Amino acid sequence: MRPGEAENMKLRPALMRDLQKHIEARRWKQAQAAEALHVTQPRISDLLRGKISLLSLETLVNMAAAAGLHIDTRVMEAA
């Protein structure tokens, strides 16, 4: 696995969990979440089922932004 892939695999699960929590907290049905996050209902299904390989980092960032969530990043030297 390339270093970039490893970092990507750390970020995507974290974003997925936060988006899942956001959807659950609002008690949205999948169709409601899809409309609010500007994606299709099958994309919400992928998210809620944890299908990480089907959701790119860019897609997750766009969904988080549509949800009104702020993403904070830190960049550090690799150990």
N, C-alpha and C positions, 0 to 999 in steps of 0.2 A: 504494500500500500504506500502510495506517495504521501509525503508530509501534508500536502494540501488536502488530500482526501481524509486524512486522520482528523484534521481540524474541522473540516466540513461535517464529519460524523459526530463531532462533539456539539456543534452548534445546532444542527437540525433537531436532534431529540429535545433539546432544551426549549427551542421555539415551539415544537409540537406540543410539549407538555403545557406550556403557558397558554397556547391557543386553545387547547382542550379545556383547561381550567376556565378560561374566559367564556367559552361557549356554555359550559356546565353552569357557571355562576349566573348566567343570564337565562338559563333554562330554555335556550333556543332549540327548536326543532332543526333538523338538518337543512330544510328549505330556508328557514329564517336566517340561519348562520350563513348559508351560501349567498343570500341576497346582501346581508350586511357586510360580508367580506369580499364581495365582488368576484365570486368563483361559482362553479357549478356545484350542485348537490353531490355528485359523485366525488368531487375533490374533498368535500367535507367528510364524506364517508371514509375516504382514504385516510384523512387526518385522524378521525376518531378511532379508526381501527389500527392506527399506528403503522401504516404502510409507508415507512420512511423512504424506501427506494423509489416511491412514486411522487415524492414531493421534493422539489429542489429548494435550496436555501433561498433563492430569489423569490420563489412562490411563497414560502413561509414568511419572509420579510414583508412582502406586499400584503399578505393577509393580516399580519400584525399591525401594519400601518393603517389598513382599512378599519381595523378594530379599535383604533385610537390608542394602541399600545406603543410605548416608547422602548426602543432597543438601545441598551447601553453596551458599549464594547470596550475592551481593554486589549491592547497589543503589547506583548512582552517577549523578551528574548527566550528562545527555547532552552530548556534545561539540558 
